[in-house]
Amino acid sequence: MTRQPPSPARPAGPNRQERRRRIAAIQKAPDIAQRFAADMKVATGLHKQGRVREAADLYRRITKAYADHPEVRIAWSNLGAALQGLGRLDDAVHALKKARALRPDQPAPHHNLGMALLNRGDLSEAAESLERAATLDPGFADAWVGLGLVHQRTGNLPGAEEAWERALAARPDLVEPRFNLATLYARSGRREAALAAFRACLERQPRFPEATYAIGRLLEESGDFAGAAGQYLEALRLVPGVEAIHDQLGLALRALARSDAGKASALAEAWRTAFPQNATAARMAAALADGVSAPAEGAPADGGPAAPETGARAIPAPTVDAAPEATESRVPELLKEAVSAALPPAAGALSVLDAGCGDGLLAPWLKPYATTLVGVDTSPARIAGAGDRGLYDRLEARAPAEHLADAPAAYDLVVAGDLLPALGDVGPLFAAVAGALETGGVFAAATEALAGPTGVELLPSGRYAHSEAHLRTAAEAAGLAVSDLARETLRLDGGVPVDGFVLVARKRPR
């Protein structure tokens, strides 16, 4: 960056005057175009690195320092995209309206504003902006995709279908609108069309667990239990920690065993071999090998659960002019903030468990708290990745709940970054956490938020969303006192914020 725009003004009069003088000097400089381009390059570089707060701050300063520059719309547009990534939707709408006002003849500002309004729940205004973007450029696929999402949320499914078909006509390579159409076909009973569309998604994006799982559900509903089981196994290779898919696979194999016990046993053995740490797979393989057609422990009753309703994929990203979409998870940052608010400054004196540690993303900020830092995850490959960080004192490839059960009063702090979305009822885990915590010990976790007031729901991604009531009830029953339960944006899914909860609780004295 050749010269960064001035820092935000302080309240004092002389400093504000000096700021205005410097901004005026920048506007009159002969190399203003080069300065603007250089400063925007730095801001978009921060955005690409996932340093979204810093990028947003720099975008905002650029809008002030270069207020009269003909391309300042780009800074306003990218500021809106960054603010969406931070979950600040009101501020994002304000910035994007600024961008639209500067160039109302361009489709991208209308699209970006429409998506921010959609995220905020202003569906009528969102439809207006997205329709304007599509009118200005009928080949603007993202505008059609966004408009389809608006129609889907308002219950206008024919309108959603038409919009997503228009998106694919403009961009046949897009996967998300094709997945959304497949979902609509399945909902309306057009099973063959749905299967074809889901399979077309996999042709374009082979590592797509939602589509793989959806094909399995359709095959299971049609009575092809062997085909369904194969799809569930493939989905589990992509998302091995999602217990709901393990449960569904068990149900499919139990149904298959009634007509082809040998095939069911072979598939169960393949399941057990692929996932040797999974107790459900081990029980099912043993039962079928012994000629017993019984469900795995904890599996649903005969007939299984209804197929999880597959919702429209939340896409697309804001169409930023020079900055990328911010997509990485905010969970590590949010948990760090929550724990720092609940505990004294890190002093290396606590026994800490990273439950469901994955590749160890939480370890860099957990380590300063720990005299002993333990990481547990069901995936040996992820445990190996966590070990490469060199920050854990001990790592175990094991189910976190099993580890907790074997560690009474062993920990001062237990953190679960991405464990709860793999569970349905969190009650058993919370009870295990309470048993493993010292009195007064802290538990911090994140999970996706259920739209409804109560209950738990399996999402199309194979992840669970939990209601606030479910989390509070489970904590209370386990003897954990909730000290904070904040609703936050956990990440972006194709540019649309995914809401969730960040929970902090302490173990009550007995």
URHUJO-V545540 format. One record per residue. SS is DSSP state (a for helix, b for strand, c for the rest). Layout:
ss->[SS/SS]
//
This chain:
ss->[c/c/c/c/c/c/c/c/c/c/c/c/a/a/a/a/a/a/a/a/a/a/a/a/a/a/a/a/c/c/c/a/a/a/a/a/a/a/a/a/a/a/a/a/a/a/a/a/c/c/c/a/a/a/a/a/a/a/a/a/a/a/a/a/a/c/c/c/c/c/c/a/a/a/a/a/a/a/a/a/a/a/a/a/a/c/c/c/a/a/a/a/a/a/a/a/a/a/a/a/a/a/c/c/c/c/a/a/a/a/a/a/a/a/a/a/a/a/a/a/c/c/a/a/a/a/a/a/a/a/a/a/a/a/a/a/c/c/c/c/a/a/a/a/a/a/a/a/a/a/a/a/a/a/c/c/a/a/a/a/a/a/a/a/a/a/a/a/a/a/c/c/c/c/c/a/a/a/a/a/a/a/a/a/a/a/a/c/c/c/a/a/a/a/a/a/a/a/a/a/a/a/a/a/c/c/c/c/a/a/a/a/a/a/a/a/a/a/a/a/a/c/c/c/a/a/a/a/a/a/a/a/a/a/a/a/a/a/c/c/c/c/a/a/a/a/a/a/a/a/a/a/a/a/a/a/a/c/c/c/a/a/a/a/a/a/a/a/a/a/a/a/a/a/c/c/c/c/a/a/a/a/a/a/a/a/a/a/a/c/c/c/c/c/c/c/c/c/c/c/c/c/c/c/c/c/c/c/c/c/c/c/c/c/c/c/c/c/c/c/c/c/c/c/c/c/c/c/c/c/a/a/a/a/a/a/a/a/a/a/a/a/c/c/c/c/c/c/c/b/b/b/b/b/b/c/c/c/c/c/c/c/a/a/a/a/a/a/a/b/b/b/b/b/b/b/b/c/c/a/a/a/a/a/a/a/a/c/c/c/c/c/c/b/b/b/b/c/c/a/a/a/a/a/a/c/c/c/c/c/b/b/b/b/b/b/c/c/c/a/a/a/c/c/c/c/a/a/a/a/a/a/a/a/a/a/b/b/b/b/b/b/b/b/b/b/b/b/b/c/c/c/c/c/c/b/b/b/c/c/c/c/c/b/b/b/c/a/a/a/a/a/a/a/a/a/a/a/c/b/b/b/b/b/b/b/b/b/b/b/b/b/b/c/c/b/b/b/b/b/b/b/b/b/b/b/b/c/c/c]
//
